[in-house]
């Protein structure tokens, strides 16, 4: 089983080819990651899920272990194949968790091959596995990001909203006060 690949990425229509050790591995990735790979030959490291069936052997790549775990949870649901699970995981961990917790059918039905019944099934099966956002804690925050989170929670902001904003910023390279102000602006302008 292939669990991790690091090498040069070659961009193709709907996948990447990761060149490592003289071998090119075809890896399916989400559209967001595909659009972020800017140049052929860019160095990339991916966590890999090996999907093996009688007639195929496919690799699916993710930039974080958390995305991989969400993908596996989705894949375990009857009726959800790897391409559908990849599209759902690509929407973002926080957005997926929010859609499950709030039972947002439209989030799921916006993905090709997901109808209303499958969306309901996904919500029903994932809700007990995901629990509340606090219980899930897929991603541990850095000390600086935790300080920002604590400050904004103390001001009454919602954890989910703050987490989404923090994920979009490079808070480690920002002054703490500037980071807090930026996150406040981002969360109030939504």
N, C-alpha and C positions, 0 to 999 in steps of 0.2 A: 504494500500500500504506500502511496505517496502522500505525505502529510504536510510537506513544506517545500516550496521552490523559491530559489533566489537566482536571478540572472537578468539578462537583457531581454526587454519586451519588444516584440514586433507586433504592430497593430494590424489587425485584420478586420473584416466587416463586423462580425459579432463576437469576436473572441481575440485572445492574445496568443502568441507563441512565445513561450519563455525559453530562451536559450541558456542552457547551463551544462557545463561539462561536455560540450560538443553535441548535445542532444537538444532538439526543440520539442517542447511539450505544448500541445494545444490545450489551452485553459479557457473555459467559459467564465466570464466575469460580468458583473452588473454594468449597466449603461453608464452609471455615474463614474465608476472606476475607468471604464473604457474611454470616457471623455477626458478624464484627468491625465491619462498617459499622453504626454504631449509630443514626444519624439520617439521614432523607432530607435532602439538601442538604449533607451532609458533603463537604468537599473531598477528592478522591482523585486520585492519579496512578498510572497503570498502564502497564506495557510490554505491547504488543499483538501477538498473532499473528493475522494475517488468513488465515482458512481459506476458500479459494475453490474451489468445485466448479461443475459445469455449472448446477445448479439452486439453489445457495445461496451466500451470502457471509456468513460468521460471524466475529465477533471474540472472541478469548479473551484475558483480562487477567490479569496477574501483577504482584505488587508488586516483584519483583526480576528482574534479568536472569538470575540463576542458575536461578530457577524456569522462566523462559521457555526456557532452553537444555535443561533436563531434559525439558520438555514436547516440544520439537522432537525430541530423541533418541527419546522414546517413540513419537511420531507416525511416525517413520521406520521403525518395525517393522511389517511386514505383519500385518494383523489387529488393529492398535490404532488405533481412531478417535479423533477429538478429545475426545469426552466421556470415554472411558476414560482417555486420556492425562491429561486434566485431573484426574480423580479420583485417579489414581496420583500425579501431581505435588503434589496438594493434601495428600497424606499427610505430606509433608515431605521435603526433599532428603536429610537425614541418614538418615531412616528408610528411604527408597528405596535409598540407597547400601548401607546395612547389609543390607537384604533381598536385594539382588543379590549382595553379597560372601558372605553366609552361605547363599545359595540357599534363602531362606524362602518356599516356595510359598504358605503360608497368608497372607502379607502381600498377595500379588497376587490370590489367589483370593477374598479378602474384598471385592474390588471387583466390582460388577456387570459382567457380560459378560466376565469373565476366568475361564476354566477352567484346569485343570491344564496342558494342552498349551500354551496361550498363555502361561501363567506361566513355564513352562520355556523357551519361546522368548524371552521378554523377558529372562530371566536370562542365557541364552546370548549374546544379541546385545548386551546392555548391559555385561556383565562386562569385555570387553576395552576398551570405550570409557571406562569409569569408572576402571579401575585401582584402586589402593589409595586410601584416603581421603586420604592425604598427597599423592599424586600429583595427585588431582583438584583440590584447593584452589580450589573454586569461589568461596569467599568469603574475602577477605583480612581478617584480624583487625586490630582497632585495636591500638595499642601496649599499652593497658591489658589488653585481652582476651588479647593474646599473652603478656603477663606472667603472667596467671592460668593460661593453657594451659601455659606452660613450667614454672611452679611445680608444677602437678598432675601433669604428665608425669614430672617429677623425683621425685615421690612414688610413682610407679607406677600412676597412674590411666590408663584407656584413653582415647585421643584422641577416639574417637567419643562416648563417654559425656560427657566434659568439654565437647565442642563443643555437644551437645544442651542441656546445662545453661546454658552461656554464652548460647546463642541465646534462652533463656527469660527471661533477666535483662536489666535495663538497667544493665550494668556500668559504663558511662561516668559515671553519676551516683552511683556507690557508692564508698566508701573501698576501696582495694585489699585490705586485710586482711579487711574485712567480705565483700567479693565472693568472695575465696578460700574463706573459711569457709562461705559460703552454697552455693557450688558443691560443696564437699566434702559438705555435708549432703545436697544434692540427689542426688549420685551414689551416696552410700552408702545412701540410703533407697529406691532403685529396686527 
